[in-house]
Amino acid sequence: MGQALSGLIAAWHSAGLEGVEVEGGRGDMQTYDYIVVGAGSAGAAVANRLSADPRNQVLLLEAGRASHPWSPIPIGMARLIKNPAANWLYSSEPEASTNGRRLPVPRGKLLGGSSAINGMVFVRGQAQDFDTWAQLGNRGWSYTEVLPFFKRMESYAGEGDDALRGRDGPLRVTNPAPKDPLFATIIEAAAQVGIRHNPDYNGASQEGIAMSQATIAGGRRMSTARCYLDPVRNRRNLHIETQALTEALVLDGKRCTGVRYSVAGEVREARAGGAVVVSAGAFNSPQLLELSGIGQPERLRNLGIEVHHELPGVGENLRDHYVPRTRWLVRKKGITFNDRLHGLGLAYQAMRYAVLRQGLLAMTGAPLRAFVRSREGLEAPDLMLGWIPMLMEPGPRGPRISRQSGLTLYAHAMRPESKGQVHITAADPRRPPAINFNFLSSPPDAELTVRAVRIARAIMTAPAMTPFQASELAPGADRTTDDEILDWVKKAAETTYHPVGTCKMGSDPMAVVDAQLRVHGITGLRVADASIMPTLTSGNTNAPSIMIGEKAADMVLNTAI
């Protein structure tokens, strides 16, 4: 998109909308009431709520930059997905389930964390997800108990039940109407195979097909940096340090008393009179615990790390969505965004965004999605499908927009049982951890993945799609058996960047935190981010991660450390 959008980027800069860098700090030891490590989806919410009381001195540490000029523009995610200035650019280890491939694992490296680079889709998950957490022994995490935090965090602009949706929270959430003929036709095709249109999948029921609700408002990305941090930057009791890499937790016996971090090579230390809250995400939260001597003793000793506390579950229970992306050629011209971006189409989209803040540049990564049941008799959907309104094709530097016209449709199981792990490989905070997903190791995951692909095929070949003259490119109509489809999945599938579970909440021997998010056996230390999820939620994980931040702050302020 390059030159066609250069004027837009300049406009963002001149308007001062790209954010303000907050760096540096005092070299001497500082003491705060609370220290929050990681200013991502959860951490920004934690810092905002803890600092609402001016008596609380709060330090928020973020290893990345304050902002990036592409982040506020929704389509800018395409420029951030492989950008080291905004992205940690992790990758997984080769596995049999990936046909020996290393999968890209992008993670946000800005204020706002992954909410500053993600696809901006807003999915709470099902009531069943959170009721399951409570049934596992985590008191306070049932759906009725987390609903107030979901409501408190959002300012929802669509139609919906006010008993279930929030209207005046910091996070602006929109619900676009299916006005585009492309999306309207797919919704009609879904109905023909028994999938109803659901105007609010974050309401009473998730099931059905709908336009993606999004953390986009006024044509801008609503990251947690934008919604939780920008409005409170002037709080004198909130101290934000960017490009500040937390290297270790400071422990006094079995109590966490602060953190050690570095800024531009200068090592600093900060003390917490109240608590340290680690919100570094599903990869970096267990990494920090291990670097601090909390984890599996033998693993730590082998890396020369002194063991301070044995906690075998650190880094285990990793789960993510393993997602094959089916690809469809569309012969009818003018339907997909491949055609709309040819020639003067890109200039038109740029102008439409500049004037109206609408069009492709203001959309989520997958503007249409469906939550479906793999079979009759299930209480709730267990599969998700998402449409990208253009044909993408593999490239040496990652997926790229095809010159042909078409659609990309991903399909996957929502609550996989396969579990992997993430662990450090050296006593160096700058060394990326080793990520092993262990996808498809649980047989039901493979069965559900195949079923999701078959449902995707059913929708794309329904009678309503006939005018599109669509044909299947991948996996290809010749792949008909379960084994053939699974073989393609292993060669082609990626993740949807929803890692969770590596500091699991619970009371079993592999749990890392309790229901109050306190690290087992260590006082003054909590973890609050997607890593505490015992199981994956049904859909994208950004919304429940922010909810966790909201609930964590409430617990910090109202329970013993």
Secondary structure by P-SEA (a helix, b strand, c coil): cccccaaaaaaaaaacccbbbbbbcccccccccbbbccccccaaaaaaaaaccccbbbbbbbccccccccccccccccccccccccccbbbbcccccccccbbbbbbbccccccccccccccccccaaaaaaaaaacccccccccaaaaaaaacccccccccccccccccbbbbbbccccaaaaaaaaaaaaacbbbbcccccccccccccccccccccccccccccccccccccccbbbbccccccbbbbccccccccccccccbbbbbbbccbbbbcccccaaaaaaaaaccccaaaaaaacccccccccccccbbbbbbbbbbbbbbcccccccccccccaaaaaaaaaaacccccccccccccbbbbbbcccccccccbbbbbccbbbbbcccccccccccbbbbbbbcccccbbbbcccccccccccccccccccccaaaaaaaaaaaaaaaaaaaccccccccccccccccccccaaaaaaaaaabbbbccccccccccccccccccccccccccccccccccccccccccccccaaaaaaaaaaaaaaaacccc
